[in-house]
Structures are given as structure tokens and as C-alpha cells.
Amino acid sequence: MKKKYIDTNLRVDTSKDICEMSKMELVQLICKEYGGKPSSYYNTATNQSVNKFWTWNRTFRHYLDLKENFVYQDGTRTRVKLNGKPY
């Protein structure tokens, strides 16, 4: 059985439709486009409950929320909208 691993180079196949991506690909996309940390979406030695919370559906909705309401520039994530309305 192949082990899954997180690609630290953050190579994401952007030719895929976002609905066809796996959770790992979505996390990589969030990290690349919005400066997130992969450890925020997976279990770590000190936090074992994260993996249960970040299901594919929640990760997908979180990505869509980031895409709609935030801008990532110069290493800083800035909110530009609140619930779809200009801030």
C-alpha cells in the first residue's frame, strides 16, 4: 500500500476541476494561494482532533470562503469582504 504524504513543494494540478480534487490537493491549494499551513488541516503530535474536523467538505467550503472574502499579498491574508459584502 502506498503511503500518502504532503508534497512540501506545493505542486497542485490546476487543470482539475476543484470538485474533483482530493482533500490533500485542496490543502496544498490553500497553502499555495492563501499562505496556510498543512499542519492546520491534519493531525499533529500535539493535536489529534484536527483530522476529524477538517473533512473534505469543510476544507472545500473553507477554500471557497477564502477565495471569496480574502486577498493574500506579500505574506499577509487580508479580508476584503464579510459574508460576500464589501468590508
C-alpha positions as CSV (number, residue, x, y, z in Angstrom):
1,M,0.0,0.0,0.0
2,K,1.3,3.4,-0.9
3,K,1.7,5.9,1.9
4,K,0.1,9.3,1.4
5,Y,2.4,12.3,2.0
6,I,2.2,16.0,1.9
7,D,4.1,17.5,-1.0
8,T,6.1,20.3,0.5
9,N,6.8,21.8,-2.9
10,L,3.1,22.6,-3.2
11,R,2.7,21.4,-6.7
12,V,-1.0,21.3,-7.5
13,D,-2.6,20.1,-10.7
14,T,-4.7,23.2,-11.6
15,S,-6.1,21.6,-14.7
16,K,-8.5,19.6,-12.5
17,D,-11.9,20.8,-11.6
18,I,-11.9,21.9,-7.9
19,C,-14.8,19.5,-7.1
20,E,-12.6,16.5,-8.3
21,M,-9.6,17.4,-6.1
22,S,-8.8,15.3,-3.0
23,K,-8.5,16.9,0.4
24,M,-4.7,16.8,0.2
25,E,-4.9,18.7,-3.1
26,L,-7.3,21.3,-1.6
27,V,-4.9,21.8,1.4
28,Q,-2.0,22.3,-1.0
29,L,-4.0,24.8,-2.9
30,I,-4.9,26.7,0.2
31,C,-1.3,26.7,1.3
32,K,-0.1,28.0,-2.1
33,E,-2.7,30.6,-2.7
34,Y,-3.5,31.8,0.9
35,G,-0.5,31.0,3.0
36,G,-2.0,28.3,5.2
37,K,0.0,25.6,7.0
38,P,-0.6,21.9,6.1
39,S,-0.4,21.0,9.8
40,S,-3.6,23.1,10.4
41,Y,-5.6,20.6,8.4
42,Y,-4.0,17.3,9.5
43,N,-3.2,15.6,12.8
44,T,0.0,16.6,14.6
45,A,1.7,15.1,17.6
46,T,0.0,17.6,19.9
47,N,-3.4,17.9,18.3
48,Q,-5.2,14.7,17.4
49,S,-8.7,16.1,16.7
50,V,-7.9,18.3,13.7
51,N,-8.2,15.5,11.2
52,K,-11.7,14.6,12.3
53,F,-12.8,18.3,12.0
54,W,-11.3,19.1,8.6
55,T,-13.3,16.8,6.3
56,W,-13.2,17.2,2.6
57,N,-16.5,19.2,2.6
58,R,-15.3,21.6,5.3
59,T,-12.0,22.1,3.6
60,F,-13.7,22.7,0.3
61,R,-16.1,25.3,1.8
62,H,-13.2,26.9,3.6
63,Y,-11.3,27.3,0.3
64,L,-14.4,28.8,-1.3
65,D,-14.7,31.3,1.6
66,L,-11.1,32.2,1.4
67,K,-11.4,32.7,-2.4
68,E,-14.5,35.0,-2.0
69,N,-13.6,37.0,1.1
70,F,-9.8,37.3,1.4
71,V,-6.8,38.5,-0.6
72,Y,-3.3,37.2,0.0
73,Q,-0.5,39.6,-0.8
74,D,3.1,39.9,0.5
75,G,2.6,37.1,3.0
76,T,-0.5,38.6,4.6
77,R,-4.0,37.4,4.3
78,T,-6.4,40.4,4.3
79,R,-10.2,40.3,4.5
80,V,-11.9,42.3,1.7
81,K,-15.5,41.1,2.2
82,L,-17.6,39.9,5.1
83,N,-20.1,37.3,4.1
84,G,-19.8,38.4,0.5
85,K,-20.4,42.1,1.2
86,P,-17.5,44.6,0.8
87,Y,-15.7,45.3,4.0
